[in-house]
Amino acid sequence: MKDLSRNIELNCPICANDQFEYDSELESTTYKCSDCGKEFTKDELLEANEYKINANLEDVKQEALMEIEKELKKIFKKSK
Ligand SMILES: [Zn+2]
């Protein structure tokens, strides 16, 4: 998860773990925390990490969300 932590790190809102398991084959995959096992949709994860997005980039939240989208796509590719 080096690429992601370089920009905005997504953490599990339950246990703050930053490693997630997901099915890269599925468009609407859920992200399962590798630590506590709780599953989240991408939207839920983004929402849970919104405070970081705001802290990092203040009022350019939309831009930050697009960055996360890009990072997630990179992860999708790597997971193959
Ligand atoms: Zn967790």
PDB file of the backbone (N, CA, C, O) and the ligand in Angstrom, with CONECT records:
HET     ZN  A 101       1
ATOM      1  N   MET A   1       0.842  -1.217   0.000  1.00  0.00           N
ATOM      2  CA  MET A   1       0.000   0.000   0.000  1.00  0.00           C
ATOM      3  C   MET A   1       0.865   1.250   0.000  1.00  0.00           C
ATOM      4  O   MET A   1       0.436   2.296   0.489  1.00  0.00           O
ATOM      5  N   LYS A   2       2.060   1.163  -0.532  1.00  0.00           N
ATOM      6  CA  LYS A   2       2.962   2.326  -0.546  1.00  0.00           C
ATOM      7  C   LYS A   2       2.375   3.507  -1.316  1.00  0.00           C
ATOM      8  O   LYS A   2       2.412   4.647  -0.853  1.00  0.00           O
ATOM      9  N   ASP A   3       1.839   3.216  -2.486  1.00  0.00           N
ATOM     10  CA  ASP A   3       1.296   4.280  -3.324  1.00  0.00           C
ATOM     11  C   ASP A   3       0.212   5.072  -2.626  1.00  0.00           C
ATOM     12  O   ASP A   3       0.147   6.297  -2.727  1.00  0.00           O
ATOM     13  N   LEU A   4      -0.632   4.353  -1.922  1.00  0.00           N
ATOM     14  CA  LEU A   4      -1.759   4.994  -1.265  1.00  0.00           C
ATOM     15  C   LEU A   4      -1.305   5.847  -0.081  1.00  0.00           C
ATOM     16  O   LEU A   4      -1.801   6.956   0.117  1.00  0.00           O
ATOM     17  N   SER A   5      -0.380   5.336   0.687  1.00  0.00           N
ATOM     18  CA  SER A   5       0.050   6.071   1.872  1.00  0.00           C
ATOM     19  C   SER A   5       0.831   7.322   1.499  1.00  0.00           C
ATOM     20  O   SER A   5       0.905   8.273   2.277  1.00  0.00           O
ATOM     21  N   ARG A   6       1.410   7.315   0.311  1.00  0.00           N
ATOM     22  CA  ARG A   6       2.126   8.491  -0.162  1.00  0.00           C
ATOM     23  C   ARG A   6       1.174   9.670  -0.311  1.00  0.00           C
ATOM     24  O   ARG A   6       1.544  10.823  -0.089  1.00  0.00           O
ATOM     25  N   ASN A   7      -0.045   9.358  -0.688  1.00  0.00           N
ATOM     26  CA  ASN A   7      -1.022  10.421  -0.891  1.00  0.00           C
ATOM     27  C   ASN A   7      -1.991  10.481   0.288  1.00  0.00           C
ATOM     28  O   ASN A   7      -1.722  11.164   1.276  1.00  0.00           O
ATOM     29  N   ILE A   8      -3.093   9.787   0.192  1.00  0.00           N
ATOM     30  CA  ILE A   8      -4.036   9.752   1.298  1.00  0.00           C
ATOM     31  C   ILE A   8      -4.261   8.301   1.681  1.00  0.00           C
ATOM     32  O   ILE A   8      -4.674   7.475   0.867  1.00  0.00           O
ATOM     33  N   GLU A   9      -3.985   8.025   2.906  1.00  0.00           N
ATOM     34  CA  GLU A   9      -4.105   6.661   3.396  1.00  0.00           C
ATOM     35  C   GLU A   9      -5.533   6.406   3.854  1.00  0.00           C
ATOM     36  O   GLU A   9      -6.110   7.191   4.605  1.00  0.00           O
ATOM     37  N   LEU A  10      -6.087   5.304   3.392  1.00  0.00           N
ATOM     38  CA  LEU A  10      -7.417   4.923   3.855  1.00  0.00           C
ATOM     39  C   LEU A  10      -7.271   3.930   4.997  1.00  0.00           C
ATOM     40  O   LEU A  10      -6.572   2.923   4.885  1.00  0.00           O
ATOM     41  N   ASN A  11      -7.933   4.233   6.076  1.00  0.00           N
ATOM     42  CA  ASN A  11      -7.868   3.345   7.238  1.00  0.00           C
ATOM     43  C   ASN A  11      -9.239   2.790   7.574  1.00  0.00           C
ATOM     44  O   ASN A  11     -10.263   3.432   7.344  1.00  0.00           O
ATOM     45  N   CYS A  12      -9.237   1.604   8.114  1.00  0.00           N
ATOM     46  CA  CYS A  12     -10.461   1.013   8.637  1.00  0.00           C
ATOM     47  C   CYS A  12     -10.990   1.899   9.769  1.00  0.00           C
ATOM     48  O   CYS A  12     -10.258   2.191  10.715  1.00  0.00           O
ATOM     49  N   PRO A  13     -12.259   2.331   9.682  1.00  0.00           N
ATOM     50  CA  PRO A  13     -12.811   3.185  10.747  1.00  0.00           C
ATOM     51  C   PRO A  13     -13.007   2.443  12.066  1.00  0.00           C
ATOM     52  O   PRO A  13     -13.208   3.068  13.107  1.00  0.00           O
ATOM     53  N   ILE A  14     -12.950   1.123  12.027  1.00  0.00           N
ATOM     54  CA  ILE A  14     -13.130   0.330  13.249  1.00  0.00           C
ATOM     55  C   ILE A  14     -11.809   0.183  14.003  1.00  0.00           C
ATOM     56  O   ILE A  14     -11.739   0.444  15.204  1.00  0.00           O
ATOM     57  N   CYS A  15     -10.751  -0.243  13.281  1.00  0.00           N
ATOM     58  CA  CYS A  15      -9.511  -0.593  13.972  1.00  0.00           C
ATOM     59  C   CYS A  15      -8.286   0.159  13.420  1.00  0.00           C
ATOM     60  O   CYS A  15      -7.169  -0.053  13.890  1.00  0.00           O
ATOM     61  N   ALA A  16      -8.498   1.048  12.411  1.00  0.00           N
ATOM     62  CA  ALA A  16      -7.429   1.888  11.867  1.00  0.00           C
ATOM     63  C   ALA A  16      -6.386   1.118  11.058  1.00  0.00           C
ATOM     64  O   ALA A  16      -5.349   1.671  10.693  1.00  0.00           O
ATOM     65  N   ASN A  17      -6.654  -0.124  10.786  1.00  0.00           N
ATOM     66  CA  ASN A  17      -5.790  -0.907   9.905  1.00  0.00           C
ATOM     67  C   ASN A  17      -5.857  -0.327   8.486  1.00  0.00           C
ATOM     68  O   ASN A  17      -6.893   0.207   8.088  1.00  0.00           O
ATOM     69  N   ASP A  18      -4.776  -0.424   7.731  1.00  0.00           N
ATOM     70  CA  ASP A  18      -4.793   0.136   6.367  1.00  0.00           C
ATOM     71  C   ASP A  18      -4.669  -0.933   5.278  1.00  0.00           C
ATOM     72  O   ASP A  18      -4.408  -0.614   4.118  1.00  0.00           O
ATOM     73  N   GLN A  19      -4.853  -2.176   5.646  1.00  0.00           N
ATOM     74  CA  GLN A  19      -4.797  -3.256   4.651  1.00  0.00           C
ATOM     75  C   GLN A  19      -6.200  -3.819   4.431  1.00  0.00           C
ATOM     76  O   GLN A  19      -6.905  -4.178   5.374  1.00  0.00           O
ATOM     77  N   PHE A  20      -6.580  -3.882   3.155  1.00  0.00           N
ATOM     78  CA  PHE A  20      -7.918  -4.373   2.839  1.00  0.00           C
ATOM     79  C   PHE A  20      -7.845  -5.475   1.797  1.00  0.00           C
ATOM     80  O   PHE A  20      -6.975  -5.483   0.926  1.00  0.00           O
ATOM     81  N   GLU A  21      -8.769  -6.391   1.911  1.00  0.00           N
ATOM     82  CA  GLU A  21      -8.913  -7.433   0.895  1.00  0.00           C
ATOM     83  C   GLU A  21     -10.154  -7.119   0.076  1.00  0.00           C
ATOM     84  O   GLU A  21     -11.156  -6.632   0.600  1.00  0.00           O
ATOM     85  N   TYR A  22     -10.071  -7.408  -1.224  1.00  0.00           N
ATOM     86  CA  TYR A  22     -11.217  -7.150  -2.086  1.00  0.00           C
ATOM     87  C   TYR A  22     -11.096  -8.006  -3.330  1.00  0.00           C
ATOM     88  O   TYR A  22     -10.031  -8.530  -3.657  1.00  0.00           O
ATOM     89  N   ASP A  23     -12.223  -8.130  -4.010  1.00  0.00           N
ATOM     90  CA  ASP A  23     -12.240  -8.898  -5.248  1.00  0.00           C
ATOM     91  C   ASP A  23     -12.091  -7.942  -6.421  1.00  0.00           C
ATOM     92  O   ASP A  23     -13.010  -7.184  -6.732  1.00  0.00           O
ATOM     93  N   SER A  24     -10.941  -7.975  -7.069  1.00  0.00           N
ATOM     94  CA  SER A  24     -10.675  -7.033  -8.148  1.00  0.00           C
ATOM     95  C   SER A  24     -11.497  -7.341  -9.397  1.00  0.00           C
ATOM     96  O   SER A  24     -11.541  -6.537 -10.328  1.00  0.00           O
ATOM     97  N   GLU A  25     -12.138  -8.486  -9.418  1.00  0.00           N
ATOM     98  CA  GLU A  25     -12.966  -8.838 -10.571  1.00  0.00           C
ATOM     99  C   GLU A  25     -14.288  -8.083 -10.551  1.00  0.00           C
ATOM    100  O   GLU A  25     -14.904  -7.873 -11.596  1.00  0.00           O
ATOM    101  N   LEU A  26     -14.713  -7.686  -9.388  1.00  0.00           N
ATOM    102  CA  LEU A  26     -16.036  -7.092  -9.234  1.00  0.00           C
ATOM    103  C   LEU A  26     -15.975  -5.574  -9.233  1.00  0.00           C
ATOM    104  O   LEU A  26     -15.155  -4.965  -8.545  1.00  0.00           O
ATOM    105  N   GLU A  27     -16.865  -4.978 -10.022  1.00  0.00           N
ATOM    106  CA  GLU A  27     -16.977  -3.518 -10.064  1.00  0.00           C
ATOM    107  C   GLU A  27     -17.417  -2.971  -8.707  1.00  0.00           C
ATOM    108  O   GLU A  27     -16.907  -1.956  -8.231  1.00  0.00           O
ATOM    109  N   SER A  28     -18.382  -3.674  -8.095  1.00  0.00           N
ATOM    110  CA  SER A  28     -18.956  -3.192  -6.830  1.00  0.00           C
ATOM    111  C   SER A  28     -18.414  -3.996  -5.660  1.00  0.00           C
ATOM    112  O   SER A  28     -19.152  -4.403  -4.763  1.00  0.00           O
ATOM    113  N   THR A  29     -17.107  -4.213  -5.692  1.00  0.00           N
ATOM    114  CA  THR A  29     -16.498  -5.009  -4.637  1.00  0.00           C
ATOM    115  C   THR A  29     -16.566  -4.290  -3.294  1.00  0.00           C
ATOM    116  O   THR A  29     -16.639  -3.063  -3.232  1.00  0.00           O
ATOM    117  N   THR A  30     -16.539  -5.074  -2.230  1.00  0.00           N
ATOM    118  CA  THR A  30     -16.415  -4.475  -0.912  1.00  0.00           C
ATOM    119  C   THR A  30     -14.977  -4.677  -0.435  1.00  0.00           C
ATOM    120  O   THR A  30     -14.293  -5.614  -0.845  1.00  0.00           O
ATOM    121  N   TYR A  31     -14.550  -3.792   0.422  1.00  0.00           N
ATOM    122  CA  TYR A  31     -13.193  -3.854   0.975  1.00  0.00           C
ATOM    123  C   TYR A  31     -13.291  -4.462   2.368  1.00  0.00           C
ATOM    124  O   TYR A  31     -13.947  -3.927   3.261  1.00  0.00           O
ATOM    125  N   LYS A  32     -12.630  -5.576   2.519  1.00  0.00           N
ATOM    126  CA  LYS A  32     -12.682  -6.255   3.811  1.00  0.00           C
ATOM    127  C   LYS A  32     -11.398  -5.959   4.575  1.00  0.00           C
ATOM    128  O   LYS A  32     -10.297  -6.228   4.094  1.00  0.00           O
ATOM    129  N   CYS A  33     -11.555  -5.412   5.747  1.00  0.00           N
ATOM    130  CA  CYS A  33     -10.399  -5.123   6.578  1.00  0.00           C
ATOM    131  C   CYS A  33      -9.688  -6.434   6.914  1.00  0.00           C
ATOM    132  O   CYS A  33     -10.309  -7.384   7.392  1.00  0.00           O
ATOM    133  N   SER A  34      -8.377  -6.473   6.659  1.00  0.00           N
ATOM    134  CA  SER A  34      -7.640  -7.720   6.890  1.00  0.00           C
ATOM    135  C   SER A  34      -7.410  -7.969   8.369  1.00  0.00           C
ATOM    136  O   SER A  34      -6.978  -9.050   8.769  1.00  0.00           O
ATOM    137  N   ASP A  35      -7.702  -6.964   9.174  1.00  0.00           N
ATOM    138  CA  ASP A  35      -7.476  -7.103  10.610  1.00  0.00           C
ATOM    139  C   ASP A  35      -8.761  -7.498  11.343  1.00  0.00           C
ATOM    140  O   ASP A  35      -8.834  -8.568  11.946  1.00  0.00           O
ATOM    141  N   CYS A  36      -9.773  -6.624  11.285  1.00  0.00           N
ATOM    142  CA  CYS A  36     -10.996  -6.901  12.045  1.00  0.00           C
ATOM    143  C   CYS A  36     -12.055  -7.610  11.215  1.00  0.00           C
ATOM    144  O   CYS A  36     -13.048  -8.091  11.760  1.00  0.00           O
ATOM    145  N   GLY A  37     -11.852  -7.683   9.876  1.00  0.00           N
ATOM    146  CA  GLY A  37     -12.760  -8.449   9.044  1.00  0.00           C
ATOM    147  C   GLY A  37     -14.028  -7.721   8.639  1.00  0.00           C
ATOM    148  O   GLY A  37     -14.868  -8.277   7.932  1.00  0.00           O
ATOM    149  N   LYS A  38     -14.172  -6.479   9.084  1.00  0.00           N
ATOM    150  CA  LYS A  38     -15.350  -5.700   8.716  1.00  0.00           C
ATOM    151  C   LYS A  38     -15.273  -5.331   7.233  1.00  0.00           C
ATOM    152  O   LYS A  38     -14.201  -5.011   6.720  1.00  0.00           O
ATOM    153  N   GLU A  39     -16.422  -5.378   6.550  1.00  0.00           N
ATOM    154  CA  GLU A  39     -16.451  -5.052   5.123  1.00  0.00           C
ATOM    155  C   GLU A  39     -17.052  -3.686   4.890  1.00  0.00           C
ATOM    156  O   GLU A  39     -18.006  -3.282   5.556  1.00  0.00           O
ATOM    157  N   PHE A  40     -16.475  -2.979   3.931  1.00  0.00           N
ATOM    158  CA  PHE A  40     -16.959  -1.639   3.581  1.00  0.00           C
ATOM    159  C   PHE A  40     -17.082  -1.509   2.072  1.00  0.00           C
ATOM    160  O   PHE A  40     -16.331  -2.133   1.322  1.00  0.00           O
ATOM    161  N   THR A  41     -18.028  -0.699   1.635  1.00  0.00           N
ATOM    162  CA  THR A  41     -18.020  -0.295   0.233  1.00  0.00           C
ATOM    163  C   THR A  41     -16.988   0.807   0.076  1.00  0.00           C
ATOM    164  O   THR A  41     -16.525   1.380   1.063  1.00  0.00           O
ATOM    165  N   LYS A  42     -16.630   1.101  -1.156  1.00  0.00           N
ATOM    166  CA  LYS A  42     -15.662   2.175  -1.396  1.00  0.00           C
ATOM    167  C   LYS A  42     -16.183   3.497  -0.834  1.00  0.00           C
ATOM    168  O   LYS A  42     -15.438   4.262  -0.221  1.00  0.00           O
ATOM    169  N   ASP A  43     -17.472   3.751  -1.054  1.00  0.00           N
ATOM    170  CA  ASP A  43     -18.056   4.994  -0.557  1.00  0.00           C
ATOM    171  C   ASP A  43     -17.953   5.098   0.965  1.00  0.00           C
ATOM    172  O   ASP A  43     -17.654   6.160   1.512  1.00  0.00           O
ATOM    173  N   GLU A  44     -18.202   3.999   1.618  1.00  0.00           N
ATOM    174  CA  GLU A  44     -18.126   4.004   3.086  1.00  0.00           C
ATOM    175  C   GLU A  44     -16.708   4.295   3.560  1.00  0.00           C
ATOM    176  O   GLU A  44     -16.494   5.025   4.528  1.00  0.00           O
ATOM    177  N   LEU A  45     -15.746   3.708   2.857  1.00  0.00           N
ATOM    178  CA  LEU A  45     -14.344   3.948   3.220  1.00  0.00           C
ATOM    179  C   LEU A  45     -13.958   5.404   2.998  1.00  0.00           C
ATOM    180  O   LEU A  45     -13.298   6.028   3.829  1.00  0.00           O
ATOM    181  N   LEU A  46     -14.386   5.928   1.852  1.00  0.00           N
ATOM    182  CA  LEU A  46     -14.063   7.332   1.552  1.00  0.00           C
ATOM    183  C   LEU A  46     -14.692   8.247   2.581  1.00  0.00           C
ATOM    184  O   LEU A  46     -14.067   9.204   3.038  1.00  0.00           O
ATOM    185  N   GLU A  47     -15.928   7.952   2.946  1.00  0.00           N
ATOM    186  CA  GLU A  47     -16.633   8.767   3.919  1.00  0.00           C
ATOM    187  C   GLU A  47     -15.939   8.704   5.278  1.00  0.00           C
ATOM    188  O   GLU A  47     -15.793   9.716   5.963  1.00  0.00           O
ATOM    189  N   ALA A  48     -15.519   7.505   5.651  1.00  0.00           N
ATOM    190  CA  ALA A  48     -14.860   7.313   6.938  1.00  0.00           C
ATOM    191  C   ALA A  48     -13.522   8.043   7.000  1.00  0.00           C
ATOM    192  O   ALA A  48     -13.048   8.399   8.079  1.00  0.00           O
ATOM    193  N   ASN A  49     -12.916   8.262   5.831  1.00  0.00           N
ATOM    194  CA  ASN A  49     -11.607   8.914   5.786  1.00  0.00           C
ATOM    195  C   ASN A  49     -11.708  10.365   5.328  1.00  0.00           C
ATOM    196  O   ASN A  49     -10.708  10.994   4.982  1.00  0.00           O
ATOM    197  N   GLU A  50     -12.908  10.870   5.334  1.00  0.00           N
ATOM    198  CA  GLU A  50     -13.148  12.215   4.805  1.00  0.00           C
ATOM    199  C   GLU A  50     -12.389  13.273   5.591  1.00  0.00           C
ATOM    200  O   GLU A  50     -11.920  14.260   5.025  1.00  0.00           O
ATOM    201  N   TYR A  51     -12.272  13.066   6.884  1.00  0.00           N
ATOM    202  CA  TYR A  51     -11.557  14.049   7.706  1.00  0.00           C
ATOM    203  C   TYR A  51     -10.115  14.209   7.249  1.00  0.00           C
ATOM    204  O   TYR A  51      -9.544  15.295   7.344  1.00  0.00           O
ATOM    205  N   LYS A  52      -9.531  13.129   6.755  1.00  0.00           N
ATOM    206  CA  LYS A  52      -8.159  13.203   6.259  1.00  0.00           C
ATOM    207  C   LYS A  52      -8.092  13.950   4.944  1.00  0.00           C
ATOM    208  O   LYS A  52      -7.181  14.739   4.691  1.00  0.00           O
ATOM    209  N   ILE A  53      -9.090  13.674   4.112  1.00  0.00           N
ATOM    210  CA  ILE A  53      -9.145  14.361   2.826  1.00  0.00           C
ATOM    211  C   ILE A  53      -9.235  15.857   3.058  1.00  0.00           C
ATOM    212  O   ILE A  53      -8.538  16.644   2.418  1.00  0.00           O
ATOM    213  N   ASN A  54     -10.093  16.232   3.971  1.00  0.00           N
ATOM    214  CA  ASN A  54     -10.240  17.649   4.288  1.00  0.00           C
ATOM    215  C   ASN A  54      -8.961  18.223   4.872  1.00  0.00           C
ATOM    216  O   ASN A  54      -8.550  19.332   4.528  1.00  0.00           O
ATOM    217  N   ALA A  55      -8.344  17.468   5.747  1.00  0.00           N
ATOM    218  CA  ALA A  55      -7.122  17.940   6.386  1.00  0.00           C
ATOM    219  C   ALA A  55      -5.997  18.084   5.374  1.00  0.00           C
ATOM    220  O   ALA A  55      -5.210  19.029   5.434  1.00  0.00           O
ATOM    221  N   ASN A  56      -5.929  17.153   4.456  1.00  0.00           N
ATOM    222  CA  ASN A  56      -4.846  17.166   3.470  1.00  0.00           C
ATOM    223  C   ASN A  56      -5.008  18.265   2.442  1.00  0.00           C
ATOM    224  O   ASN A  56      -4.048  18.957   2.104  1.00  0.00           O
ATOM    225  N   LEU A  57      -6.198  18.420   1.956  1.00  0.00           N
ATOM    226  CA  LEU A  57      -6.372  19.290   0.798  1.00  0.00           C
ATOM    227  C   LEU A  57      -7.459  20.341   0.985  1.00  0.00           C
ATOM    228  O   LEU A  57      -7.883  21.002   0.037  1.00  0.00           O
ATOM    229  N   GLU A  58      -7.893  20.474   2.222  1.00  0.00           N
ATOM    230  CA  GLU A  58      -8.855  21.516   2.594  1.00  0.00           C
ATOM    231  C   GLU A  58     -10.048  21.553   1.668  1.00  0.00           C
ATOM    232  O   GLU A  58     -10.837  20.608   1.637  1.00  0.00           O
ATOM    233  N   ASP A  59     -10.190  22.602   0.931  1.00  0.00           N
ATOM    234  CA  ASP A  59     -11.464  22.780   0.205  1.00  0.00           C
ATOM    235  C   ASP A  59     -11.474  22.164  -1.183  1.00  0.00           C
ATOM    236  O   ASP A  59     -12.450  22.321  -1.917  1.00  0.00           O
ATOM    237  N   VAL A  60     -10.420  21.474  -1.554  1.00  0.00           N
ATOM    238  CA  VAL A  60     -10.428  20.794  -2.855  1.00  0.00           C
ATOM    239  C   VAL A  60     -10.764  19.324  -2.682  1.00  0.00           C
ATOM    240  O   VAL A  60     -10.077  18.442  -3.198  1.00  0.00           O
ATOM    241  N   LYS A  61     -11.820  19.088  -1.955  1.00  0.00           N
ATOM    242  CA  LYS A  61     -12.201  17.729  -1.626  1.00  0.00           C
ATOM    243  C   LYS A  61     -12.477  16.895  -2.877  1.00  0.00           C
ATOM    244  O   LYS A  61     -12.094  15.727  -2.943  1.00  0.00           O
ATOM    245  N   GLN A  62     -13.124  17.478  -3.842  1.00  0.00           N
ATOM    246  CA  GLN A  62     -13.465  16.744  -5.053  1.00  0.00           C
ATOM    247  C   GLN A  62     -12.204  16.219  -5.727  1.00  0.00           C
ATOM    248  O   GLN A  62     -12.155  15.083  -6.199  1.00  0.00           O
ATOM    249  N   GLU A  63     -11.199  17.065  -5.757  1.00  0.00           N
ATOM    250  CA  GLU A  63      -9.916  16.681  -6.342  1.00  0.00           C
ATOM    251  C   GLU A  63      -9.312  15.504  -5.565  1.00  0.00           C
ATOM    252  O   GLU A  63      -8.763  14.567  -6.145  1.00  0.00           O
ATOM    253  N   ALA A  64      -9.428  15.583  -4.272  1.00  0.00           N
ATOM    254  CA  ALA A  64      -8.900  14.512  -3.420  1.00  0.00           C
ATOM    255  C   ALA A  64      -9.630  13.205  -3.679  1.00  0.00           C
ATOM    256  O   ALA A  64      -9.015  12.141  -3.729  1.00  0.00           O
ATOM    257  N   LEU A  65     -10.924  13.289  -3.839  1.00  0.00           N
ATOM    258  CA  LEU A  65     -11.696  12.078  -4.113  1.00  0.00           C
ATOM    259  C   LEU A  65     -11.264  11.456  -5.431  1.00  0.00           C
ATOM    260  O   LEU A  65     -11.190  10.233  -5.555  1.00  0.00           O
ATOM    261  N   MET A  66     -10.979  12.307  -6.417  1.00  0.00           N
ATOM    262  CA  MET A  66     -10.507  11.793  -7.698  1.00  0.00           C
ATOM    263  C   MET A  66      -9.140  11.131  -7.540  1.00  0.00           C
ATOM    264  O   MET A  66      -8.859  10.113  -8.171  1.00  0.00           O
ATOM    265  N   GLU A  67      -8.309  11.706  -6.709  1.00  0.00           N
ATOM    266  CA  GLU A  67      -7.001  11.106  -6.435  1.00  0.00           C
ATOM    267  C   GLU A  67      -7.155   9.709  -5.841  1.00  0.00           C
ATOM    268  O   GLU A  67      -6.453   8.772  -6.221  1.00  0.00           O
ATOM    269  N   ILE A  68      -8.070   9.596  -4.921  1.00  0.00           N
ATOM    270  CA  ILE A  68      -8.306   8.297  -4.281  1.00  0.00           C
ATOM    271  C   ILE A  68      -8.816   7.297  -5.308  1.00  0.00           C
ATOM    272  O   ILE A  68      -8.403   6.137  -5.321  1.00  0.00           O
ATOM    273  N   GLU A  69      -9.712   7.755  -6.163  1.00  0.00           N
ATOM    274  CA  GLU A  69     -10.199   6.893  -7.251  1.00  0.00           C
ATOM    275  C   GLU A  69      -9.024   6.347  -8.046  1.00  0.00           C
ATOM    276  O   GLU A  69      -8.952   5.151  -8.327  1.00  0.00           O
ATOM    277  N   LYS A  70      -8.113   7.228  -8.402  1.00  0.00           N
ATOM    278  CA  LYS A  70      -6.946   6.827  -9.194  1.00  0.00           C
ATOM    279  C   LYS A  70      -6.103   5.822  -8.425  1.00  0.00           C
ATOM    280  O   LYS A  70      -5.655   4.818  -8.978  1.00  0.00           O
ATOM    281  N   GLU A  71      -5.894   6.101  -7.148  1.00  0.00           N
ATOM    282  CA  GLU A  71      -5.084   5.197  -6.331  1.00  0.00           C
ATOM    283  C   GLU A  71      -5.737   3.822  -6.240  1.00  0.00           C
ATOM    284  O   GLU A  71      -5.072   2.789  -6.303  1.00  0.00           O
ATOM    285  N   LEU A  72      -7.048   3.842  -6.091  1.00  0.00           N
ATOM    286  CA  LEU A  72      -7.759   2.569  -5.994  1.00  0.00           C
ATOM    287  C   LEU A  72      -7.653   1.795  -7.291  1.00  0.00           C
ATOM    288  O   LEU A  72      -7.524   0.570  -7.278  1.00  0.00           O
ATOM    289  N   LYS A  73      -7.707   2.494  -8.404  1.00  0.00           N
ATOM    290  CA  LYS A  73      -7.569   1.823  -9.696  1.00  0.00           C
ATOM    291  C   LYS A  73      -6.189   1.204  -9.836  1.00  0.00           C
ATOM    292  O   LYS A  73      -6.046   0.099 -10.359  1.00  0.00           O
ATOM    293  N   LYS A  74      -5.177   1.917  -9.369  1.00  0.00           N
ATOM    294  CA  LYS A  74      -3.816   1.367  -9.396  1.00  0.00           C
ATOM    295  C   LYS A  74      -3.756   0.081  -8.584  1.00  0.00           C
ATOM    296  O   LYS A  74      -3.143  -0.904  -8.996  1.00  0.00           O
ATOM    297  N   ILE A  75      -4.397   0.109  -7.436  1.00  0.00           N
ATOM    298  CA  ILE A  75      -4.393  -1.073  -6.572  1.00  0.00           C
ATOM    299  C   ILE A  75      -5.092  -2.229  -7.268  1.00  0.00           C
ATOM    300  O   ILE A  75      -4.645  -3.374  -7.206  1.00  0.00           O
ATOM    301  N   PHE A  76      -6.200  -1.908  -7.935  1.00  0.00           N
ATOM    302  CA  PHE A  76      -6.906  -2.950  -8.689  1.00  0.00           C
ATOM    303  C   PHE A  76      -5.955  -3.641  -9.655  1.00  0.00           C
ATOM    304  O   PHE A  76      -5.912  -4.869  -9.728  1.00  0.00           O
ATOM    305  N   LYS A  77      -5.199  -2.850 -10.387  1.00  0.00           N
ATOM    306  CA  LYS A  77      -4.291  -3.413 -11.380  1.00  0.00           C
ATOM    307  C   LYS A  77      -3.224  -4.284 -10.710  1.00  0.00           C
ATOM    308  O   LYS A  77      -2.900  -5.375 -11.178  1.00  0.00           O
ATOM    309  N   LYS A  78      -2.696  -3.772  -9.615  1.00  0.00           N
ATOM    310  CA  LYS A  78      -1.615  -4.501  -8.941  1.00  0.00           C
ATOM    311  C   LYS A  78      -2.076  -5.825  -8.354  1.00  0.00           C
ATOM    312  O   LYS A  78      -1.297  -6.767  -8.213  1.00  0.00           O
ATOM    313  N   SER A  79      -3.350  -5.877  -8.017  1.00  0.00           N
ATOM    314  CA  SER A  79      -3.837  -7.058  -7.299  1.00  0.00           C
ATOM    315  C   SER A  79      -3.961  -8.269  -8.202  1.00  0.00           C
ATOM    316  O   SER A  79      -4.163  -9.385  -7.724  1.00  0.00           O
ATOM    317  N   LYS A  80      -3.842  -8.061  -9.491  1.00  0.00           N
ATOM    318  CA  LYS A  80      -3.979  -9.183 -10.434  1.00  0.00           C
ATOM    319  C   LYS A  80      -2.797 -10.145 -10.322  1.00  0.00           C
ATOM    320  O   LYS A  80      -2.744 -11.144 -11.038  1.00  0.00           O
TER     321      LYS A  80
HETATM  322 ZN    ZN A 101     -10.568  -3.089  10.736  1.00  0.00          ZN2+
END
